[in-house]
Amino acid sequence: MKITLAQTAGFCRGVDKAVNMALDAGKSGKKYVTLGPIIHNADAVAMLEKNGVRAVESIDEVPEGYGVIIRSHGVGDSIYRQLESRGIEYLDATCPYVTRVHNIVKEQSAAGRFCVIMGKKDHPEVVGIADCGHEVKVAESAEEFEQFVKFDTEVSNKPLCVVFQTTNAKKILENCSKIVKKDCKDALIFDTICRSTEKRQEEAAALAKENQTMIVLGDRSSSNTGKLYETCRGICPQVVFASNASELDINSFAGTDSVAITAGASTPGWIIKEVCEKMSEEIIRAAEETAEEIVEEVVVDNTIAEDDSFETMLNKSFKTLTSGEKVTGIVTAVNSGEVCVDLGTKHAGYIPLSEISDDPSVKPEDLFKVGDEVECFTVRVNDAEGTAMLSKKRLDTVKTWETIENAVESREIMEGTVTEENKGGIVVSVKGVRVFVPASHTGLAKGEDLSTMLKTKVRLRITEVNKARRRVVGSIRDVLREERKAASEALWSTIEAGNKYTGTVKSLTSYGAFVDIGGVDGMVHVSELSWSKIKNPAEVLSVGQQVDVYVIAVDTEKKKISLGYKDPNGNPWTMFTTQYNVGDVANVKILKLMTYGAFAQILPGVDGLIHISQIADKRINKTEDVLTVGQEVDAKITDIDFDKHKVSLSIRALLAPEAPAEEAAEAPAEDEVVAVFDGETPVEE
């Protein structure tokens, strides 16, 4: 008999979240009850009650001092108000898909639409949704919905909003969409059917076509399980509805070659496992009954070898397992709590979540899919129950130790994540093995904070392995040195003036900044950091900052590189000569007063000189008699020296004709006064 377990069988994420929340609440030390059964499954409810979380039917039944867990089906606004008014603490385990339906009904109801919910009238999910709107009706079928929109004036005369119970069948949505298009003038229809429900139904239908018998597992009060049963019953010749393994009659499967098992979203994994194990026992029993046929298949020329008794041949037909053995199997099912593996033996193999990986964030579905071949260690073999607990992580650990031991000689570079800091260094997890890296081998400078490396991925080389003491030592520094050396050699072979690089600021000095451009440090002089005057490189850069630089000059003999940082396109003099010509008027800011005139800023980084004779339309003795530092005035550009980057300005030119020749003669010689453009405070040379 071939047995197939549906990949979508069992808890959906919303139900799994609700059950785990209830279990955690039971272990927390606080007292909680669930408002109604947490899910529609009597076995799961009984399990939670054993763990201290029982169900009550109404808020009035909540004992004094107890908190409430809102089940996955959700509740309406009135229930939340009651809980808050009575000061009852609550944990909300409402399925996210249900919450979405609540929000839609609230929004559309507030917008004046009449809301129609497609689902079971007495289902707690539907009751909660209905409590979120002002005008709401529930239709259990497309036919009932059609009656509403055609003949119910309360519905037909208003704009509509149509939503669906999350476990409804896709066919209902399709039929309602047709009715809306045909009979409704103003209606919004929302697809609120859970995707996992849809996938579960599609997979069940496909399996029902391919197998002689379908087993549908779940509580009879579960809506989605009931719909699975109806889906399968319309396709498969034999469909069995069972709540758990005890309700299955193995004899009813006599003569069946293929059986498929599916389960509703509220069916716990342990129930599915029990059923699979019970069906596996049936396979073993059937195989034992036909052992003679197996033996006949290995008979050569109608004779059996003298050394092969019937018992020997039977034993050959069943491989045995022992604890600690390495085995290979095929993944048959992937659930949230375990992975089922076909080992080709009479044992049902399974890898519990705790034996999949040391990484707590890893989910089974991230690593496995049905049909994958997987290698494991057998941890425990239970011949009485016909099960074998397997471990993938233990086999992975053995393989990792072999890899790490070989890495010492091969000098292979390994990758890992820094997990902790201790007194002498850090610990790096390499494929689940703890590798100690001394502080001097972390690559950080002495005295730097090791905690900055926590949770970062690093590359290291294994330097020492003591398997007996389970001690492994590694070095990040060695890898960094080699990588830096290789990068340096590559850079020196290609570097030339004009090359552009993205580097990291390594250090700052009073005269500039050193930047690592890939294994080699270059120096950016303070004059190359900014077009404006700065006193300290820290005004522009900080250690560790990523910067774009370009090569100004290279000295390959002395291994020195001069870098530029300030953008050539931002050259103030270039900007000035682009915007202004002789004769233009500029609004300038007075920067400094001198005995022979005043220096004024035309643009940031470009200053000009207003000679004392060009300040006013009359003779003045002191510049401060007319101007003050910080004052803004209009001045005419009377001369531009493009070679020396000097600019002459005149306020007087805007007030009166140019001064007589004798006044102009009082100006100092051209080489006695300069106007600078690099932001430096103008001074007399």
C-alpha positions as CSV (number, residue, x, y, z in Angstrom):
1,M,0.0,0.0,0.0
2,K,1.3,3.4,-1.0
3,I,0.6,6.2,1.6
4,T,0.8,9.9,0.7
5,L,0.6,12.7,3.3
6,A,-0.5,16.1,2.0
7,Q,2.1,18.8,2.3
8,T,-0.5,21.2,3.6
9,A,-1.9,18.8,6.2
10,G,-2.2,20.2,9.8
11,F,-1.9,23.5,11.5
12,C,-1.9,26.6,9.4
13,R,0.3,29.5,10.7
14,G,-2.6,31.3,12.4
15,V,-3.7,28.2,14.3
16,D,-0.1,27.3,15.2
17,K,0.4,30.8,16.6
18,A,-2.8,30.5,18.7
19,V,-1.9,27.1,20.2
20,N,1.7,28.1,20.9
21,M,0.5,31.4,22.5
22,A,-1.8,29.4,24.8
23,L,0.9,26.9,25.7
24,D,3.4,29.7,26.5
25,A,0.7,31.4,28.6
26,G,0.1,28.2,30.5
27,K,3.9,28.0,31.3
28,S,4.2,31.7,32.2
29,G,2.9,31.3,35.8
30,K,-0.1,33.5,35.2
31,K,-3.6,32.1,34.9
32,Y,-5.4,32.2,31.6
33,V,-8.6,30.9,30.0
34,T,-9.5,30.9,26.3
35,L,-12.7,32.6,25.3
36,G,-14.3,29.5,23.6
37,P,-12.2,26.6,22.4
38,I,-8.8,27.9,21.1
39,I,-9.4,25.9,17.9
40,H,-12.0,23.4,16.6
41,N,-10.3,20.3,17.8
42,A,-11.3,18.5,21.0
43,D,-7.9,16.7,21.4
44,A,-6.0,20.0,21.2
45,V,-8.4,21.6,23.7
46,A,-7.9,18.7,26.1
47,M,-4.1,19.0,25.7
48,L,-4.2,22.7,26.6
49,E,-6.4,22.0,29.6
50,K,-3.7,19.6,30.9
51,N,-1.3,22.4,30.6
52,G,-3.4,24.7,32.7
53,V,-5.4,26.6,30.0
54,R,-9.1,25.7,29.9
55,A,-11.9,27.2,27.8
56,V,-14.9,29.2,28.9
57,E,-17.9,30.2,26.8
58,S,-18.4,33.8,27.9
59,I,-16.7,36.7,29.7
60,D,-19.0,36.1,32.7
61,E,-17.3,32.7,33.2
62,V,-13.8,34.2,33.5
63,P,-12.6,33.6,37.1
64,E,-11.3,36.5,39.1
65,G,-7.7,37.2,38.5
66,Y,-7.5,35.3,35.2
67,G,-6.5,36.7,31.9
68,V,-8.2,35.8,28.6
69,I,-6.8,34.4,25.4
70,I,-8.8,35.4,22.3
71,R,-8.8,32.4,20.0
72,S,-7.8,32.3,16.4
73,H,-11.3,32.8,15.2
74,G,-11.3,36.3,16.7
75,V,-14.0,38.3,18.4
76,G,-16.0,41.4,17.6
77,D,-15.7,44.9,18.9
78,S,-18.2,44.4,21.7
79,I,-16.1,41.7,23.3
80,Y,-13.0,43.9,23.3
81,R,-15.0,46.7,25.0
82,Q,-16.3,44.3,27.7
83,L,-12.8,43.0,28.4
84,E,-11.4,46.6,28.7
85,S,-14.3,47.9,30.8
86,R,-13.9,45.0,33.3
87,G,-10.1,45.4,33.4
88,I,-9.4,41.9,32.2
89,E,-6.0,41.3,30.6
90,Y,-6.1,39.6,27.3
91,L,-3.7,38.0,24.7
92,D,-4.9,38.3,21.2
93,A,-4.3,35.1,19.1
94,T,-6.7,36.2,16.3
95,C,-5.5,34.9,12.9
96,P,-4.1,37.7,10.8
97,Y,-6.5,36.8,7.9
98,V,-9.4,37.2,10.2
99,T,-8.1,40.5,11.5
100,R,-8.0,41.7,7.9
101,V,-11.7,40.8,7.4
102,H,-12.6,42.7,10.6
103,N,-10.8,45.8,9.3
104,I,-12.5,45.6,5.9
105,V,-16.0,45.4,7.5
106,K,-15.3,48.3,9.8
107,E,-14.0,50.5,7.0
108,Q,-16.8,49.7,4.6
109,S,-19.5,49.9,7.2
110,A,-18.3,53.3,8.2
111,A,-18.4,54.3,4.5
112,G,-22.1,53.5,4.4
113,R,-22.0,50.1,2.8
114,F,-24.2,47.1,3.8
115,C,-21.9,44.2,4.5
116,V,-22.7,40.6,3.5
117,I,-20.6,37.9,5.0
118,M,-20.4,34.5,3.2
119,G,-20.0,31.8,5.8
120,K,-21.7,29.8,8.5
121,K,-24.0,31.9,10.6
122,D,-23.2,30.3,13.9
123,H,-19.4,30.0,13.3
124,P,-17.5,32.0,15.9
125,E,-15.3,33.6,13.1
126,V,-18.4,34.8,11.3
127,V,-20.1,36.0,14.6
128,G,-17.0,38.1,15.4
129,I,-16.9,39.6,11.9
130,A,-20.5,40.5,12.0
131,D,-19.9,42.4,15.3
132,C,-17.6,44.8,13.5
133,G,-20.2,46.4,11.2
134,H,-23.4,48.4,11.5
135,E,-25.6,46.8,8.9
136,V,-24.6,43.1,8.3
137,K,-26.2,39.9,7.0
138,V,-24.7,36.4,6.7
139,A,-25.3,34.2,3.7
140,E,-24.3,30.5,3.8
141,S,-24.5,29.9,0.1
142,A,-24.3,31.6,-3.3
143,E,-28.1,30.9,-3.7
144,E,-28.9,32.7,-0.4
145,F,-26.7,35.6,-1.4
146,E,-28.5,35.9,-4.8
147,Q,-31.9,36.0,-2.9
148,F,-30.5,38.9,-0.8
149,V,-29.5,41.0,-3.8
150,K,-32.6,40.4,-5.8
151,F,-35.5,40.4,-3.3
152,D,-34.3,41.7,0.1
153,T,-34.8,45.5,-0.1
154,E,-32.7,46.0,3.0
155,V,-29.8,44.7,1.0
156,S,-30.6,45.4,-2.7
157,N,-31.2,49.2,-2.3
158,K,-27.8,49.9,-0.8
159,P,-24.1,49.8,-1.9
160,L,-22.7,46.4,-0.8
161,C,-19.5,45.1,0.7
162,V,-19.1,41.3,0.3
163,V,-16.5,39.4,2.4
164,F,-15.9,35.6,3.0
165,Q,-15.2,33.4,6.0
166,T,-11.5,32.7,5.7
167,T,-12.1,28.9,5.4
168,N,-14.7,29.2,2.6
169,A,-14.3,27.4,-0.7
170,K,-13.0,29.2,-3.7
171,K,-16.1,28.2,-5.7
172,I,-18.3,30.3,-3.4
173,L,-16.2,33.3,-4.2
174,E,-16.4,32.7,-8.0
175,N,-20.2,32.2,-7.9
176,C,-20.7,35.3,-5.8
177,S,-18.5,37.4,-8.2
178,K,-20.8,36.3,-11.0
179,I,-23.9,37.4,-9.1
180,V,-22.4,40.8,-8.2
181,K,-21.5,41.5,-11.8
182,K,-25.0,40.5,-13.0
183,D,-27.3,41.9,-10.3
184,C,-25.5,44.6,-8.3
185,K,-25.1,48.2,-9.3
186,D,-22.7,49.2,-6.5
187,A,-20.8,46.4,-4.8
188,L,-17.3,45.7,-3.6
189,I,-16.3,42.1,-3.3
190,F,-13.2,41.2,-1.2
191,D,-11.3,37.9,-1.6
192,T,-10.7,37.2,2.1
193,I,-10.3,33.4,1.8
194,C,-7.1,32.3,3.4
195,R,-4.5,31.2,0.8
196,S,-3.5,28.2,3.0
197,T,-7.1,27.0,3.0
198,E,-7.2,27.4,-0.8
199,K,-4.0,25.5,-1.2
200,R,-5.2,22.8,1.2
201,Q,-8.4,22.3,-0.8
202,E,-6.6,22.2,-4.2
203,E,-4.1,19.6,-2.9
204,A,-6.8,17.5,-1.4
205,A,-8.7,17.5,-4.7
206,A,-5.5,16.5,-6.6
207,L,-4.8,13.7,-4.2
208,A,-8.4,12.5,-4.3
209,K,-8.0,12.0,-8.1
210,E,-4.8,10.0,-7.8
211,N,-5.6,7.7,-4.9
212,Q,-8.2,5.0,-4.2
213,T,-8.8,6.1,-0.6
214,M,-8.7,9.5,1.1
215,I,-8.4,10.0,4.9
216,V,-9.6,13.4,6.1
217,L,-8.4,14.1,9.7
218,G,-9.9,16.7,11.9
219,D,-12.7,17.6,14.4
220,R,-16.2,17.3,13.0
221,S,-16.9,20.8,14.3
222,S,-14.1,22.3,12.1
223,S,-15.5,24.2,9.2
224,N,-12.4,23.9,7.0
225,T,-12.1,20.1,7.7
226,G,-15.7,19.6,6.7
227,K,-15.1,21.4,3.4
228,L,-12.1,19.2,2.8
229,Y,-14.2,16.1,3.3
230,E,-16.9,17.5,0.9
231,T,-14.2,18.3,-1.7
232,C,-12.7,14.8,-1.5
233,R,-16.1,13.0,-1.4
234,G,-17.0,14.4,-4.8
235,I,-13.9,13.0,-6.4
236,C,-12.5,9.9,-4.6
237,P,-14.5,6.6,-4.4
238,Q,-13.7,6.0,-0.7
239,V,-13.3,8.9,1.8
240,V,-12.9,8.4,5.5
241,F,-13.5,11.2,8.0
242,A,-11.6,10.6,11.4
243,S,-10.8,12.7,14.4
244,N,-7.8,10.7,15.3
245,A,-6.1,7.3,14.8
246,S,-8.5,5.5,17.2
247,E,-11.4,6.1,14.8
248,L,-9.6,4.4,11.9
249,D,-10.6,0.8,11.0
250,I,-7.6,-0.7,9.3
251,N,-9.6,-3.5,7.9
252,S,-11.6,-1.1,5.8
253,F,-8.4,-0.5,3.7
254,A,-8.1,-4.1,2.7
255,G,-7.4,-4.3,-1.1
256,T,-6.5,-0.6,-1.3
257,D,-3.3,0.1,-3.2
258,S,-3.0,3.8,-2.5
259,V,-4.1,6.0,0.4
260,A,-3.7,9.8,0.8
261,I,-4.0,11.6,4.1
262,T,-5.0,15.3,4.5
263,A,-6.0,17.2,7.6
264,G,-7.8,20.4,8.5
265,A,-6.0,23.6,9.7
266,S,-7.0,22.8,13.3
267,T,-5.6,19.2,13.3
268,P,-2.5,18.9,15.6
269,G,0.6,17.3,14.2
270,W,0.6,14.5,16.8
271,I,-2.7,13.2,15.5
272,I,-1.4,13.2,11.9
273,K,1.7,11.4,13.2
274,E,-0.3,8.7,15.0
275,V,-2.4,8.1,11.9
276,C,0.7,7.8,9.7
277,E,2.3,5.3,12.2
278,K,-0.9,3.3,12.3
279,M,-1.0,3.1,8.5
280,S,2.7,2.2,8.4
281,E,1.9,-0.7,10.7
282,E,-0.6,-1.9,8.2
283,I,2.0,-1.8,5.5
284,I,4.3,-3.9,7.7
285,R,1.6,-6.4,8.4
286,A,0.6,-6.7,4.8
287,A,4.3,-7.2,3.9
288,E,4.7,-10.0,6.4
289,E,1.7,-11.8,5.0
290,T,3.2,-11.6,1.5
291,A,6.7,-12.5,2.5
292,E,6.6,-15.8,0.7
293,E,6.0,-13.8,-2.5
294,I,9.0,-11.7,-1.7
295,V,11.1,-14.9,-1.3
296,E,9.8,-16.3,-4.6
297,E,11.2,-13.3,-6.3
298,V,14.8,-14.2,-5.3
299,V,14.4,-17.9,-6.1
300,V,16.9,-18.9,-8.8
301,D,15.8,-21.8,-11.2
302,N,13.0,-22.7,-8.7
303,T,15.5,-23.5,-6.0
304,I,16.6,-21.7,-2.9
305,A,20.3,-21.5,-2.0
306,E,21.2,-23.8,0.9
307,D,22.3,-21.0,3.1
308,D,19.0,-19.0,2.6
309,S,16.3,-20.3,4.8
310,F,12.8,-18.7,4.7
311,E,13.6,-16.8,7.9
312,T,16.8,-15.4,6.3
313,M,15.0,-14.4,3.2
314,L,12.3,-12.7,5.3
315,N,15.0,-10.8,7.2
316,K,16.5,-9.7,4.0
317,S,13.2,-8.2,3.0
318,F,13.2,-5.9,6.0
319,K,16.3,-3.7,6.7
320,T,16.9,-3.2,10.4
321,L,18.1,-0.1,12.2
322,T,20.4,0.5,15.2
323,S,21.0,3.6,17.2
324,G,24.0,5.7,16.0
325,E,23.8,4.4,12.5
326,K,24.0,6.7,9.5
327,V,21.0,6.3,7.3
328,T,19.7,7.8,4.1
329,G,16.0,8.4,3.4
330,I,13.5,10.3,1.4
331,V,11.5,13.2,2.9
332,T,7.7,12.4,2.8
333,A,6.3,15.3,4.8
334,V,7.4,18.6,6.3
335,N,5.5,19.9,9.3
336,S,6.2,22.8,11.7
337,G,7.4,20.4,14.4
338,E,9.2,17.6,12.5
339,V,10.2,16.1,9.2
340,C,9.0,12.6,8.2
341,V,11.5,10.4,6.4
342,D,11.0,7.1,4.5
343,L,14.0,5.0,5.4
344,G,12.9,1.9,3.3
345,T,12.5,-0.1,6.6
346,K,9.6,-1.1,8.8
347,H,10.3,2.0,10.9
348,A,8.6,5.4,10.4
349,G,11.5,7.8,10.5
350,Y,11.1,11.4,11.8
351,I,13.4,14.3,12.6
352,P,12.1,16.4,15.4
353,L,12.6,20.2,15.3
354,S,15.3,20.0,18.0
355,E,17.4,17.7,15.8
356,I,17.2,19.6,12.6
357,S,19.6,22.5,13.3
358,D,21.4,24.4,16.1
359,D,20.0,27.6,14.6
360,P,16.8,28.3,16.5
361,S,15.5,30.6,13.7
362,V,15.6,27.8,11.1
363,K,12.3,26.4,10.0
364,P,11.9,22.9,8.6
365,E,10.4,24.2,5.3
366,D,13.6,26.3,4.8
367,L,15.7,23.1,4.6
368,F,13.5,20.4,3.3
369,K,10.9,19.7,0.7
370,V,9.0,16.5,-0.1
371,G,11.1,14.2,-2.2
372,D,14.5,15.4,-1.0
373,E,17.1,12.8,-0.1
374,V,18.5,13.3,3.4
375,E,21.3,11.8,5.5
376,C,20.8,11.5,9.2
377,F,22.0,9.7,12.4
378,T,19.5,7.3,14.1
379,V,19.1,8.6,17.7
380,R,16.6,6.2,19.0
381,V,14.9,3.1,17.5
382,N,11.6,1.9,19.0
383,D,10.8,-1.5,17.5
384,A,7.7,-1.8,19.5
385,E,6.2,1.3,18.1
386,G,7.9,1.0,14.7
387,T,9.5,4.5,14.9
388,A,13.0,5.8,14.5
389,M,14.0,9.3,15.8
390,L,16.6,10.8,13.5
391,S,19.0,13.7,13.8
392,K,20.4,15.8,10.9
393,K,22.2,18.3,13.1
394,R,24.4,15.6,14.7
395,L,25.5,14.2,11.4
396,D,26.1,17.8,10.2
397,T,28.3,18.3,13.3
398,V,30.4,15.2,12.6
399,K,30.9,16.4,9.1
400,T,31.7,19.9,10.3
401,W,34.4,18.6,12.7
402,E,36.0,16.6,9.8
403,T,36.0,19.8,7.7
404,I,37.5,21.9,10.5
405,E,40.2,19.3,11.2
406,N,41.1,19.2,7.5
407,A,41.1,23.0,7.4
408,V,44.2,23.3,9.6
409,E,46.3,21.6,7.0
410,S,44.6,22.9,3.9
411,R,44.5,26.4,5.4
412,E,41.0,26.8,4.0
413,I,39.2,30.0,4.9
414,M,36.0,29.4,6.9
415,E,33.0,31.7,7.4
416,G,31.1,32.1,10.7
417,T,29.1,34.5,12.9
418,V,30.5,36.1,16.1
419,T,28.2,34.9,18.9
420,E,29.8,36.1,22.1
421,E,32.6,38.1,23.6
422,N,34.7,36.9,26.6
423,K,37.7,38.1,28.5
424,G,40.3,36.9,26.1
425,G,38.6,37.3,22.7
426,I,35.5,36.3,20.8
427,V,33.6,33.1,19.9
428,V,32.7,32.5,16.3
429,S,30.1,29.8,15.3
430,V,31.4,28.0,12.2
431,K,28.7,25.5,11.0
432,G,27.6,25.0,14.6
433,V,31.1,24.6,16.1
434,R,32.5,27.1,18.6
435,V,35.8,28.6,17.4
436,F,37.7,30.8,19.8
437,V,39.5,33.8,18.4
438,P,42.0,35.6,20.7
439,A,41.6,39.3,20.9
440,S,45.0,39.8,19.2
441,H,43.7,37.8,16.2
442,T,40.4,39.6,15.8
443,G,41.8,42.2,13.5
444,L,40.9,45.1,15.8
445,A,43.4,47.4,17.3
446,K,44.5,46.9,20.9
447,G,42.0,48.3,23.3
448,E,39.1,48.5,20.7
449,D,35.7,47.3,21.9
450,L,35.2,43.6,20.9
451,S,31.5,43.8,21.4
452,T,31.3,45.8,18.1
453,M,31.9,42.5,16.3
454,L,28.9,40.6,17.8
455,K,26.5,39.2,15.3
456,T,28.7,40.1,12.4
457,K,29.9,37.6,9.8
458,V,33.6,37.0,9.6
459,R,36.2,35.0,7.6
460,L,38.8,33.2,9.5
461,R,41.5,30.5,9.3
462,I,41.6,27.5,11.7
463,T,44.9,27.4,13.5
464,E,44.4,24.8,16.2
465,V,42.0,21.8,16.8
466,N,41.8,19.7,19.9
467,K,38.8,17.4,19.3
468,A,39.2,15.5,22.6
469,R,38.8,18.8,24.5
470,R,36.4,20.1,21.7
471,R,38.6,23.2,21.5
472,V,39.1,25.1,18.2
473,V,41.2,28.2,17.8
474,G,41.1,30.5,14.8
475,S,42.5,33.8,13.4
476,I,40.6,36.6,11.6
477,R,43.7,38.7,11.6
478,D,45.7,36.3,9.4
479,V,42.9,36.3,6.7
480,L,42.7,40.1,6.8
481,R,46.4,40.5,6.4
482,E,46.5,38.1,3.4
483,E,43.5,39.8,1.8
484,R,45.0,43.2,2.4
485,K,48.4,42.1,0.9
486,A,46.7,40.7,-2.2
487,A,44.5,43.8,-2.6
488,S,47.6,46.0,-2.2
489,E,49.5,44.2,-4.9
490,A,46.6,44.4,-7.2
491,L,46.1,48.1,-6.6
492,W,49.8,49.1,-7.0
493,S,49.8,47.3,-10.4
494,T,47.0,49.4,-11.7
495,I,47.0,52.7,-9.8
496,E,47.7,56.0,-11.7
497,A,46.8,59.7,-11.4
498,G,43.1,60.3,-12.0
499,N,41.9,56.9,-10.8
500,K,38.8,57.1,-8.6
501,Y,38.3,54.9,-5.5
502,T,35.8,54.4,-2.7
503,G,37.8,54.1,0.6
504,T,37.6,54.2,4.3
505,V,39.0,57.0,6.5
506,K,41.6,55.2,8.7
507,S,43.0,58.1,10.7
508,L,43.0,61.9,11.0
509,T,46.0,64.2,11.6
510,S,46.4,68.0,11.8
511,Y,47.6,68.1,8.2
512,G,45.2,65.7,6.6
513,A,43.4,62.3,6.5
514,F,44.7,58.8,5.7
515,V,42.2,56.8,3.6
516,D,42.4,53.0,2.9
517,I,41.5,52.6,-0.8
518,G,41.7,48.8,-0.8
519,G,44.8,47.5,1.0
520,V,46.8,50.7,0.6
521,D,46.6,54.0,2.5
522,G,46.7,57.3,0.7
523,M,46.8,60.8,2.2
524,V,44.4,63.6,1.6
525,H,46.1,66.9,2.5
526,V,44.0,69.3,4.5
527,S,44.0,71.7,1.5
528,E,42.3,69.0,-0.6
529,L,39.5,68.3,1.8
530,S,37.4,71.5,1.2
531,W,37.3,74.5,-1.0
532,S,36.6,76.5,2.1
533,K,39.2,77.2,4.8
534,I,39.1,74.6,7.6
535,K,41.3,74.3,10.7
536,N,40.9,70.6,11.3
537,P,40.2,67.6,9.0
538,A,37.6,66.5,11.6
539,E,35.4,69.3,10.4
540,V,34.9,67.4,7.1
541,L,35.7,63.7,7.8
542,S,35.4,61.1,10.6
543,V,37.3,57.8,11.2
544,G,35.5,54.9,9.6
545,Q,33.6,57.1,7.1
546,Q,33.2,55.8,3.5
547,V,34.5,58.4,1.0
548,D,35.0,58.8,-2.7
549,V,38.5,60.0,-3.6
550,Y,40.7,60.5,-6.6
551,V,44.4,60.0,-7.1
552,I,46.4,63.3,-7.5
553,A,49.9,61.8,-7.6
554,V,51.7,58.4,-7.1
555,D,55.2,57.8,-5.9
556,T,55.8,54.1,-6.5
557,E,59.3,54.1,-5.1
558,K,58.3,55.6,-1.8
559,K,54.9,53.9,-1.9
560,K,53.1,57.2,-1.3
561,I,49.8,58.2,-2.8
562,S,48.3,61.7,-2.7
563,L,44.6,61.8,-2.9
564,G,42.0,64.5,-3.5
565,Y,38.6,64.6,-1.9
566,K,37.0,68.0,-2.7
567,D,34.9,67.9,-5.9
568,P,36.6,69.6,-8.8
569,N,33.2,70.6,-10.1
570,G,32.7,72.6,-6.9
571,N,35.7,74.8,-7.5
572,P,34.5,78.3,-6.3
573,W,36.7,80.2,-8.8
574,T,35.3,78.2,-11.7
575,M,31.8,78.9,-10.4
576,F,32.6,82.6,-10.1
577,T,34.1,83.0,-13.6
578,T,31.0,81.1,-15.0
579,Q,28.6,83.5,-13.4
580,Y,30.3,86.9,-13.5
581,N,32.2,89.1,-15.9
582,V,33.9,92.5,-15.6
583,G,31.2,95.1,-15.3
584,D,28.7,92.9,-13.5
585,V,27.2,94.0,-10.2
586,A,27.3,91.5,-7.3
587,N,25.8,91.6,-3.8
588,V,28.9,91.1,-1.5
589,K,29.5,90.5,2.2
590,I,32.2,92.5,4.0
591,L,34.7,90.1,5.6
592,K,37.6,92.2,6.8
593,L,38.5,95.9,7.0
594,M,42.0,97.0,6.2
595,T,43.7,100.4,6.1
596,Y,43.7,100.4,2.3
597,G,40.3,99.0,1.8
598,A,37.9,96.1,2.5
599,F,37.8,92.4,1.5
600,A,34.3,91.2,0.5
601,Q,32.9,87.7,-0.2
602,I,31.4,87.4,-3.7
603,L,30.7,83.7,-3.4
604,P,31.8,81.2,-0.7
605,G,35.5,80.8,-1.4
606,V,35.9,83.8,-3.7
607,D,36.7,87.2,-2.2
608,G,37.4,90.6,-3.9
609,L,39.1,93.8,-2.7
610,I,37.2,97.1,-2.5
611,H,40.0,99.7,-2.4
612,I,39.4,102.6,0.0
613,S,39.2,105.0,-2.9
614,Q,36.3,102.9,-4.3
615,I,34.2,102.7,-1.2
616,A,32.5,106.1,-1.4
617,D,31.9,109.0,-3.8
618,K,34.0,111.2,-1.5
619,R,37.4,111.0,0.1
620,I,37.4,108.9,3.4
621,N,40.2,108.4,5.9
622,K,39.1,105.1,7.4
623,T,37.2,102.2,5.8
624,E,35.3,101.6,9.1
625,D,33.8,105.1,8.7
626,V,31.6,103.7,6.0
627,L,31.7,99.9,6.2
628,T,31.3,97.2,8.9
629,V,32.2,93.5,9.0
630,G,29.2,91.4,8.0
631,Q,27.5,94.2,6.1
632,E,26.1,93.3,2.6
633,V,26.5,95.9,-0.2
634,D,26.2,96.0,-4.0
635,A,29.6,96.3,-5.8
636,K,30.7,96.5,-9.4
637,I,33.3,94.1,-10.6
638,T,36.0,96.3,-12.2
639,D,38.8,93.8,-12.9
640,I,39.4,90.1,-12.9
641,D,43.0,88.7,-12.8
642,F,42.4,85.1,-14.1
643,D,46.1,84.0,-13.5
644,K,46.4,85.2,-9.9
645,H,42.7,84.7,-9.1
646,K,42.2,88.3,-8.0
647,V,39.0,90.4,-8.2
648,S,38.7,94.2,-7.9
649,L,35.4,95.6,-6.7
650,S,34.0,99.2,-6.5
651,I,31.0,100.6,-4.6
652,R,31.8,104.1,-5.9
653,A,31.3,103.0,-9.5
654,L,27.7,102.6,-8.7
655,L,27.4,106.0,-7.1
656,A,29.5,108.5,-9.2
657,P,32.0,108.7,-12.1
658,E,35.4,107.0,-11.4
659,A,37.7,108.9,-9.1
660,P,40.3,111.3,-10.5
661,A,43.6,110.0,-11.5
662,E,45.4,111.4,-8.4
663,E,43.1,109.5,-6.0
664,A,43.6,106.3,-7.9
665,A,47.3,106.8,-7.6
666,E,47.1,106.5,-3.8
667,A,46.1,102.8,-4.2
668,P,48.9,100.4,-3.2
669,A,50.7,98.6,-6.0
670,E,49.0,95.6,-7.5
671,D,51.6,93.2,-5.9
672,E,51.0,94.6,-2.5
673,V,47.4,93.5,-2.0
674,V,45.8,90.2,-2.9
675,A,42.2,88.9,-2.9
676,V,42.1,85.1,-2.4
677,F,39.4,82.7,-3.5
678,D,40.1,79.7,-1.3
679,G,38.3,80.9,1.8
680,E,41.4,82.1,3.7
681,T,41.1,85.4,5.5
682,P,42.5,88.1,3.2
683,V,45.8,89.5,4.4
684,E,48.3,92.0,3.2
685,E,51.4,90.4,1.7
